[in-house]
Amino acid sequence: MAETNLKIESLGAGGDGVATSHEGMPVFVPLALPGETVAVEIDDGRGKLLWIVEPSSDRIKPVCSHFTQCGGCTLQHLRAPVYEDWKREQLALSLAARGLETKVSPLEVGAIGMRRRAVLSATRTKKSVMIGYFKRSSHELVDIHQCPVLSPDIVEALPALRKLVRPLLSRKNIARISVLSTQGGLDVVIDEVEPVEEASQRVKLVELCAGLSLARLTVSGEMIIEKDRPYISFDGLKAVSPPGGFLQASQVIQDKMIAHIQELVSAGKAHKGRALDLYSGMGTFSLPLARYFKVLAVEYDKTALSALRHAIGLSEGLKPVEILERDLTIMPLSAFELRDYDVALFDPPRSGARAQVAELAKSDIPRLIAISCSPASFARDARILIDGGYELRSLTPFDQFLYSTHVELVGEFVK
Ligand SMILES: C[S@@+](CC[C@H](N)C(=O)[O-])C[C@H]1O[C@@H](n2cnc3c(N)ncnc32)[C@H](O)[C@@H]1O
């Protein structure tokens, strides 16, 4: 492969620098920044960065020594205001692709050490255990010893997690370790390993837990030990997460999103006193909404709903929260069922809420709040709502996934 110099023109959606080859074709160069001249080897539209001939003044020193190797982060080398504007711009571009134009508010920023949930992989080598993330677009695991993005209690636990997972690993398997930092300690879930069948194995695991600030350990779906309840909180309201259950990745960003949503909903008039929380999970938003409204929480995951039921039992002073178990893709709430609400919030998975949004578009609910981790599916759903007579009044990005290319957002629609 020939070596060549290229001028980087922009930063693509995947966080790579984008240049034009001498033949006029786009070339994606990981770790290169707009304005830089870089020496690369080009292979099939991808440029391998050899060295930086002329660096950008927006280039900064990454906060982590694993950056460039570990696939967990993409954008540690970009100065903060430019990074923040780039995230906003990704949102504007997704909307523009659907013919929509809206003012995007400044990015609600996070900070290092804020990620409370990590899904790590672990494998055994001849002498030790590797724990970490995969290299980008690769099955090669990077053994991490620091991670400035993660909550420090998770990083401190890495040596003890290596010891804990070791007896569960064969030479071949790659275990998945989900770690959640909770008020009671770490909630650790180990999957992709053989079930723990022998009592002696269980005793050994419990012994190894002594080295961990642990709340609960679950292996292959079986709870091995619960030293403390893995409490989490939504706007100060207590809940217990089921092992490996969905939670917003950062507590700080979750709290900022809740505060923003409360501000939006309390600005409107509550004629009916009722709110809907669609795709409620275990109630991240249902419980805080119940400070203002009677809430109907709709979700298809039984485990999440039983955690919500439990959390309702723990909380005091809230308006009633009702629960409906329903698959909103197969059977969305119909426009008829959507009457009599002041506000509906929807927080679907990455694929969005196409079927449900088609019904919401026909409804007369005066305010809709959309939460999304995918600007592309959000823009598609926003188009449906706007075509149904809604106005996208505000749109705020949140930096839930620091240094990644992901953008979380809260959009407010009114009719
Ligand atoms: C992004 S999570 C949001 C959960 C919750 N709002 C929170 O912030 O913790 C999406 C939720 O949608 C649920 N879900 C996914 N597909 C669904 C469907 N077809 N019908 C109902 N719920 C669904 C998932 O189980 C998950 O709890």
The ligand as an SDF file (V2000), in Angstrom:
LIG
                    3D

 27 29  0  0  0  0  0  0  0  0999 V2000
  -34.0330    2.9470   26.1370 C   0  0  0  0  0  0  0  0  0  0  0  0
  -34.8330    1.9100   27.2690 S   0  0  0  0  0  0  0  0  0  0  0  0
  -35.6300    3.1000   28.2850 C   0  0  0  0  0  0  0  0  0  0  0  0
  -36.1150    2.6110   29.6000 C   0  0  0  0  0  0  0  0  0  0  0  0
  -36.4960    3.6980   30.6110 C   0  0  0  0  0  0  0  0  0  0  0  0
  -37.2820    4.7600   30.0330 N   0  0  0  0  0  0  0  0  0  0  0  0
  -35.2510    4.2660   31.2880 C   0  0  0  0  0  0  0  0  0  0  0  0
  -34.8510    5.3870   30.9690 O   0  0  0  0  0  0  0  0  0  0  0  0
  -34.6790    3.5810   32.1360 O   0  0  0  0  0  0  0  0  0  0  0  0
  -36.0970    1.2550   26.2800 C   0  0  0  0  0  0  0  0  0  0  0  0
  -37.1100    0.3810   26.9900 C   0  0  0  0  0  0  0  0  0  0  0  0
  -38.0760   -0.0360   26.0170 O   0  0  0  0  0  0  0  0  0  0  0  0
  -38.4530   -1.3690   26.2770 C   0  0  0  0  0  0  0  0  0  0  0  0
  -38.9620   -1.8940   25.0010 N   0  0  0  0  0  0  0  0  0  0  0  0
  -38.2400   -2.2120   23.9000 C   0  0  0  0  0  0  0  0  0  0  0  0
  -39.0670   -2.6050   22.9240 N   0  0  0  0  0  0  0  0  0  0  0  0
  -40.3210   -2.5230   23.4070 C   0  0  0  0  0  0  0  0  0  0  0  0
  -41.6040   -2.7960   22.8520 C   0  0  0  0  0  0  0  0  0  0  0  0
  -41.7250   -3.2520   21.6070 N   0  0  0  0  0  0  0  0  0  0  0  0
  -42.6890   -2.6150   23.6240 N   0  0  0  0  0  0  0  0  0  0  0  0
  -42.5660   -2.1620   24.8940 C   0  0  0  0  0  0  0  0  0  0  0  0
  -41.3870   -1.8860   25.4750 N   0  0  0  0  0  0  0  0  0  0  0  0
  -40.2720   -2.0670   24.7410 C   0  0  0  0  0  0  0  0  0  0  0  0
  -37.1660   -2.0200   26.7830 C   0  0  0  0  0  0  0  0  0  0  0  0
  -37.4620   -3.1700   27.5380 O   0  0  0  0  0  0  0  0  0  0  0  0
  -36.5590   -0.8860   27.6080 C   0  0  0  0  0  0  0  0  0  0  0  0
  -36.9860   -0.9670   28.9340 O   0  0  0  0  0  0  0  0  0  0  0  0
  1  2  1  0
  2  3  1  0
  2 10  1  0
  3  4  1  0
  4  5  1  0
  5  6  1  0
  5  7  1  0
  7  8  2  0
  7  9  1  0
 10 11  1  0
 11 12  1  0
 11 26  1  0
 12 13  1  0
 13 14  1  0
 13 24  1  0
 14 15  1  0
 14 23  1  0
 15 16  2  0
 16 17  1  0
 17 18  1  0
 17 23  2  0
 18 19  1  0
 18 20  2  0
 20 21  1  0
 21 22  2  0
 22 23  1  0
 24 25  1  0
 24 26  1  0
 26 27  1  0
M  CHG  2   2   1   9  -1
M  END
$$$$
